[in-house]
Amino acid sequence: MQMPNKQIYKKQLMQLGAIMALTGCTSVADMVGYDTASLNEAAAKNYSQVVQQAQSQRVLDNTSHTSRRIKAVFERLKPYANQANQTGTPFNWQMNVFRGNELNAWAMPGGKMAMYTGMVERLKLTDDEIAAVIGHEMTHALLEHGKKAIGGQVLTGLGGSILAGASGVDANIVGLGTDLLASKPFSRHQESEADAGGVRLMAQAGYNPEAAISVWEKMSKLEGSSSIAILSTHPANQTRINAIRRMLPELMPIYQKNKR
């Protein structure tokens, strides 16, 4: 005898709840085929499409002073991001810079990153502050927050509209085929993790971790502007600033040792 649809659905929810309790969201993502290597490969393909589209629209910036600054900071952080990678899969880190007024930056699974010139130019970011933004987004990728969200979406039955680290990117462009990189916010806990990992990367690379505080303060002052996409997923509140301050006694000696 076939079980009624409602009973089937209820049974499935109970099974998913049991899976969640036993495995956690990252393991669920692995179970449904979104292992780290596969997800990174899919992200890389979509990243190429995003870059090609930016190039065709003449917003890909490879030459400006702002672009050179962003890429120099990125290259200095990259070795420490590689050292911090505990996913078991090497990342092929890439950074592209897009011309635009948006105050935004993002990282896809596997280390495919972008930053908008407006982020640097409108906020008048120093190199240390640029490092704070890049380190934060690098940590989202390193901790596989996008992959964890995929597991959570599977468990809650939300289908294909799945979060990854591409905050502010148009979901139709960055989709991994089924909106795997839709623009949705990370959790508060994940944002705290990204803050903590980002300031550590900064200190290791010789950038002053105090600059992370000034970045969030600058963005917080501009909160409410319709062009500040990053604020929807990176709330620059006093709680996060205080958390960074509490880390400084540990991080400042690391910075002093490595500053250039």
C-alpha positions as CSV (number, residue, x, y, z in Angstrom):
1,M,0.0,0.0,0.0
2,Q,1.4,3.4,-1.0
3,M,1.9,5.9,1.8
4,P,0.0,9.2,1.4
5,N,2.1,12.1,0.3
6,K,1.9,13.9,3.6
7,Q,3.0,10.9,5.5
8,I,5.9,10.4,3.1
9,Y,6.9,14.0,3.5
10,K,6.8,13.7,7.3
11,K,8.9,10.6,7.2
12,Q,11.4,12.3,5.0
13,L,11.7,15.2,7.3
14,M,12.3,12.9,10.3
15,Q,15.0,11.1,8.3
16,L,16.6,14.4,7.4
17,G,16.5,15.5,11.0
18,A,18.3,12.3,12.0
19,I,20.9,12.8,9.3
20,M,21.5,16.4,10.5
21,A,22.0,15.3,14.0
22,L,24.5,12.6,13.0
23,T,26.4,14.3,10.3
24,G,26.1,18.1,10.2
25,C,25.5,20.2,7.1
26,T,28.9,19.8,5.5
27,S,28.7,16.0,5.5
28,V,25.2,16.3,4.0
29,A,26.6,18.3,1.2
30,D,29.1,15.6,0.5
31,M,26.4,13.0,0.6
32,V,24.4,14.7,-2.1
33,G,27.4,15.1,-4.4
34,Y,28.7,18.5,-3.4
35,D,32.1,17.4,-2.1
36,T,34.8,20.1,-1.9
37,A,36.5,19.2,-5.2
38,S,33.3,19.1,-7.2
39,L,32.0,22.3,-5.7
40,N,35.3,24.1,-6.3
41,E,35.3,22.9,-9.9
42,A,31.8,24.1,-10.5
43,A,32.6,27.5,-8.9
44,A,35.6,27.8,-11.1
45,K,33.5,27.4,-14.3
46,N,31.0,30.0,-13.1
47,Y,33.7,32.3,-12.1
48,S,35.1,32.2,-15.6
49,Q,31.7,33.1,-16.9
50,V,31.5,36.1,-14.5
51,V,34.9,37.3,-15.5
52,Q,34.2,36.9,-19.2
53,Q,30.9,38.9,-18.8
54,A,32.8,41.6,-16.9
55,Q,35.3,41.8,-19.7
56,S,32.6,42.0,-22.4
57,Q,31.0,44.8,-20.4
58,R,34.3,46.5,-20.1
59,V,34.2,46.6,-16.3
60,L,37.1,44.2,-15.7
61,D,40.0,46.3,-14.3
62,N,43.5,45.0,-14.8
63,T,45.4,48.3,-15.1
64,S,44.2,50.9,-12.6
65,H,46.2,51.9,-9.5
66,T,43.3,50.6,-7.4
67,S,43.4,47.2,-9.2
68,R,47.2,46.9,-8.7
69,R,46.8,47.6,-5.0
70,I,44.1,45.1,-4.5
71,K,46.0,42.4,-6.3
72,A,49.3,43.1,-4.5
73,V,47.5,42.7,-1.1
74,F,45.8,39.5,-2.4
75,E,49.2,38.0,-3.4
76,R,50.7,38.8,0.0
77,L,47.8,37.1,1.8
78,K,47.6,34.1,-0.5
79,P,50.5,32.0,1.0
80,Y,49.0,32.3,4.5
81,A,45.6,31.3,3.1
82,N,47.1,28.2,1.6
83,Q,48.7,27.4,4.9
84,A,45.3,27.8,6.6
85,N,43.5,25.5,4.1
86,Q,42.3,22.4,6.0
87,T,39.7,21.3,3.4
88,G,42.0,18.6,2.0
89,T,41.7,20.2,-1.5
90,P,44.2,22.8,-2.7
91,F,42.7,26.1,-3.8
92,N,43.5,27.8,-7.0
93,W,43.2,31.3,-5.7
94,Q,42.3,34.0,-8.2
95,M,41.4,37.7,-7.8
96,N,39.7,39.9,-10.3
97,V,38.8,43.5,-9.9
98,F,35.6,45.0,-11.3
99,R,35.1,48.7,-11.9
100,G,32.0,50.0,-10.2
101,N,30.7,52.0,-7.3
102,E,29.5,49.0,-5.3
103,L,31.1,48.6,-1.9
104,N,31.5,44.9,-2.2
105,A,33.8,41.9,-2.4
106,W,33.2,38.2,-2.5
107,A,34.8,34.7,-2.6
108,M,33.4,31.7,-4.3
109,P,34.2,28.1,-3.1
110,G,37.8,27.2,-4.0
111,G,39.2,30.7,-3.7
112,K,37.7,32.5,-6.7
113,M,37.5,36.1,-5.6
114,A,36.5,39.6,-6.8
115,M,36.6,43.1,-5.4
116,Y,35.0,46.3,-6.7
117,T,37.0,49.4,-7.1
118,G,34.3,51.4,-5.3
119,M,35.1,49.5,-2.1
120,V,38.6,51.0,-2.1
121,E,38.0,54.4,-3.6
122,R,34.8,55.4,-1.9
123,L,36.0,54.3,1.5
124,K,39.6,55.4,0.9
125,L,40.9,52.1,2.1
126,T,44.5,51.7,3.1
127,D,46.4,48.6,2.1
128,D,45.8,47.2,5.6
129,E,42.1,47.8,5.3
130,I,42.1,46.2,1.9
131,A,43.7,43.2,3.6
132,A,40.9,43.1,6.2
133,V,38.3,42.8,3.5
134,I,40.2,40.2,1.4
135,G,41.2,38.2,4.5
136,H,37.5,38.1,5.7
137,E,36.3,36.8,2.3
138,M,39.2,34.3,2.0
139,T,38.1,32.8,5.4
140,H,34.6,32.3,4.2
141,A,36.0,30.2,1.4
142,L,38.5,28.4,3.6
143,L,35.8,27.4,6.2
144,E,33.6,26.3,3.3
145,H,30.6,28.3,4.5
146,G,29.0,27.9,1.1
147,K,29.3,24.2,1.3
148,K,27.8,24.1,4.8
149,A,24.9,26.2,3.5
150,I,24.3,23.7,0.8
151,G,23.9,21.0,3.4
152,G,21.5,23.1,5.3
153,Q,19.4,23.9,2.3
154,V,19.2,20.2,1.5
155,L,18.1,19.4,5.0
156,T,15.5,22.0,5.0
157,G,14.2,21.1,1.6
158,L,14.8,24.5,0.1
159,G,16.0,23.1,-3.2
160,G,18.4,24.9,-5.5
161,S,18.6,28.4,-4.1
162,I,21.8,27.8,-2.1
163,L,24.2,30.2,-0.5
164,A,27.9,30.5,-1.3
165,G,30.4,33.2,-0.6
166,A,29.4,35.5,-3.5
167,S,27.6,38.2,-1.6
168,G,26.2,40.9,-3.8
169,V,26.7,38.9,-7.0
170,D,23.7,38.6,-9.3
171,A,22.3,35.1,-8.7
172,N,21.5,34.6,-12.4
173,I,25.2,35.1,-13.2
174,V,26.7,33.1,-10.4
175,G,24.6,30.1,-10.3
176,L,26.6,26.8,-10.5
177,G,23.7,25.7,-12.7
178,T,21.1,25.7,-9.9
179,D,21.7,29.0,-8.0
180,L,24.4,27.4,-5.8
181,L,25.9,30.9,-5.5
182,A,22.9,32.9,-4.9
183,S,23.3,36.1,-2.9
184,K,22.2,35.4,0.6
185,P,23.7,36.3,3.9
186,F,25.9,34.1,6.0
187,S,25.0,33.4,9.6
188,R,26.2,35.6,12.5
189,H,28.4,32.7,13.6
190,Q,30.0,32.4,10.2
191,E,30.6,36.1,10.0
192,S,32.3,36.0,13.3
193,E,34.5,33.1,12.1
194,A,35.4,35.0,8.9
195,D,36.3,38.1,11.0
196,A,38.5,36.0,13.3
197,G,40.2,34.1,10.4
198,G,40.6,37.3,8.4
199,V,42.4,39.3,11.0
200,R,44.8,36.3,11.7
201,L,45.7,36.2,8.0
202,M,46.3,39.9,8.1
203,A,48.7,39.7,11.0
204,Q,50.6,36.8,9.5
205,A,51.0,38.7,6.2
206,G,52.2,41.8,8.1
207,Y,49.1,43.9,7.8
208,N,47.9,45.7,11.0
209,P,44.8,43.8,12.2
210,E,43.5,47.0,13.8
211,A,42.6,48.1,10.3
212,A,39.7,45.5,10.4
213,I,38.0,47.7,12.9
214,S,38.3,50.9,10.8
215,V,36.9,49.1,7.8
216,W,33.7,48.0,9.5
217,E,33.4,51.5,11.1
218,K,33.6,53.2,7.7
219,M,31.0,50.9,6.2
220,S,28.7,51.3,9.2
221,K,28.7,55.0,8.7
222,L,27.4,54.6,5.2
223,E,24.8,52.0,6.2
224,G,21.5,52.6,4.4
225,S,23.0,53.5,1.1
226,S,21.3,51.4,-1.6
227,S,24.7,50.7,-3.3
228,I,26.3,49.1,-0.3
229,A,25.5,45.4,-1.0
230,I,28.2,44.1,1.4
231,L,26.4,45.6,4.4
232,S,23.5,43.2,3.9
233,T,25.7,40.3,4.7
234,H,28.5,41.9,6.6
235,P,26.8,43.9,9.4
236,A,29.4,46.3,10.9
237,N,27.9,46.3,14.3
238,Q,29.6,47.1,17.7
239,T,29.5,43.4,18.7
240,R,31.8,42.4,15.9
241,I,34.1,45.3,16.4
242,N,34.4,44.5,20.1
243,A,35.2,40.8,19.2
244,I,38.0,41.9,16.9
245,R,39.4,44.2,19.7
246,R,39.5,41.3,22.1
247,M,41.7,39.4,19.6
248,L,44.3,42.2,19.2
249,P,46.5,41.3,22.2
250,E,47.1,37.9,20.6
251,L,47.4,39.2,17.1
252,M,49.5,42.4,17.5
253,P,52.7,40.5,18.3
254,I,52.2,38.4,15.2
255,Y,51.8,41.6,13.1
256,Q,54.8,43.2,14.7
257,K,56.9,40.2,13.9
258,N,55.8,40.1,10.2
259,K,55.2,43.7,9.3
260,R,57.2,45.1,6.3
